[in-house]
Amino acid sequence: MAKILADREIKKLLGSVFIDADEEFINPNGIELRLGVKVRFHSTGETKELHPDSFLKVNPGESVLISSMEKIDFTAKTVQHLYPNKMLMGLITPTTTMMREGIAQVATKIDAGFRGNLNWGLRNGSAKELILQYGEPIFKLTIFLLEKDELPDIPYGEGKTDFYQDTDGIKGSARHLPADIPKDKIVSSSFDKLDPKKQLREAGYPFNHIGTELVDLHGKFEVVSKDVTLLKGEFEKRTSELSSKIEKETGDLSKKIEEQGKTLGEKIDTVFQNKFLRLGSFIVGSIPIISGGILFLQNQKLSIGVILLIVLGTGALIIFTGYLLTRKTK
């Protein structure tokens, strides 16, 4: 029966079965595998390299394909130097530390006979950015020692479909589909016909959380929209009332100004006619009197200076009398 190798057995594999592995990362029943050089981003198709002083950022919901620093050699030739007539296989799982930070990855196995760098698909299932450092332990490898009766007839690497043997860095998926698949040959659910908000809720974390938030936000938006509509209606009502009131007040004020202007004009006309008619009559009536007075004074043989003085005094008296007449006229 296959047994799980303990730490003391794993130490014996360093340098042969495990290349570039570090004893520091051996734990009681496995070894932690570290983030290596090559990284491929599924969302953009980009392949990038990490270095000893660099960090990898994985956005929420983003998936990346990463490689291990370590190389594994599970071929019979290498393993059977240590364990005659036996072979090794492995099971990879995220470290509990990484799972606590939201890494989503299903367990996968390494077949007996595999050789090369290990590649894993890693998805950030949390709601925040995930930052990973080059050389940081990401996955744990549990190693099983297979007895003679458990050995495969065709170890990995000797079959026709063992595309990932001798992987160096990143090797993409070997799966191939026909270029043009007829639509009537595709069997699918009605998921794509669901309401977009329901699609988000059914898509799993974090998209279900986003969907719920969007529904709540939509509800809040509808409430705000109704409030805005009510405010708009009230504003239009008040504006209409104010406009009507201003129009009425303006009309009344214009009418009053027109009436008062008319009354004032009539009063001015009356005053002008009364005052200046009387003043004109007084002045016209005074002319013969003044003329007669001048002739009388000349017959009295008075000097021109005395006559002029008497005429000026009489004129001043007439002007003053006219002023008094116009003031008293209503």
Secondary structure, 3 states (H helix, E strand, C coil): CCEECCHHHHHCCECCCEECCCHHHEECCEEEEEEEEEEEECCCCCEEECCCCCEEEECCCCEEEEEEEEEEECCHHHHCCCCCCCEEEEEEEECHHHHHCCEECCCEEECCCCEEEEEEEEEECCCCCEEEECCCEEEEEEEEEECHHHCCCCCCCCCCCCCCCCECCCCCCCCCCCCCCCHHHCCCCCHHHCCHHHHHHHCCCCHHHHHHHHHHHHHHHHHHHHHHHHHHHHHHHHHHHHHHHHHHHHHHHHHHHHHHHHHHHHHHHHHHHHHHHHHHHHHHHHHHHHHHHHHHHHHCCCCHHHHHHHHHHHHHHHHHHHHHHHHHCC
